[in-house]
Amino acid sequence: EYIENFRNNLNYLLRSQNCTVTTLAKALNCTRDTIYKWLDGTYQPTLLNACKVAESFGVTLDELVKE
């Protein structure tokens, strides 16, 4: 369930903060493909990467993985 919430919240944050996958990938030092795979559910982010995503968007990890 938290993975689905992560995917939905990441999509929302990307749209609402006008952030591209490319920009986020550079900030996280990963590839765009990795982020696309998080978004489509192919891969799950590590805890460290989920924390980095939350920090990049100025939200808590709780906010990122909960409804």
N, C-alpha and C positions, 0 to 999 in steps of 0.2 A: 504493500500500500504506500509506503513512504517513497518508493521509486516512482510510482505514478504521480504522486504529489510533487516530487522533485522535477519531473519532466514538465508538468503543467506550470509550476512556479517559474522554472527556468524560461520557458516560452514566454510567460507573462513579463518577466523582468527584462528579457531581451527586447520585447516590443515596447514596453512602457518607458524604458530608459533609452530607447533608440540606439541600442547597442547591436552591432553585427556579430555574427559567429566568429568572423575573422578577428575582430577587436578583442573579443573574450579569449579566443585561443592564444593570442599574443600575450595577453595579461596573465594567463595561466601557464604559459610556456608549454602548450600542447598543440595538437593539430586540429584543424577545423573538423576533420573526419571524426575525431574523438567526440567532439561536442555534438555533432550530428547523430552519432550513435547513442549518446546519452538521451538526446531528444526523441529518437525513435524507439528507444528501449532495447537496442541491441547490446549495449554495454551499460554497466552501472559505474558511477564514479567511485573512486576510493574515498574514504573519509577525509583524507587530506585534500583531495581535489574538491570535494563538496564544501569543505571549509573555505577554500580559496574562492570558490564561486560566490559563496555568501559574503565574504569580505569584499570581493570586487563590486558587488551590488549594494553594499552597505546594509545588509540584512543579517539576522542571526541564522545559525544553522537550523534552529527550530522553525523559523519562518520559512526557510527554504524547503523543508521536508514535511511540513504539516499543512493541512488545508487552510 
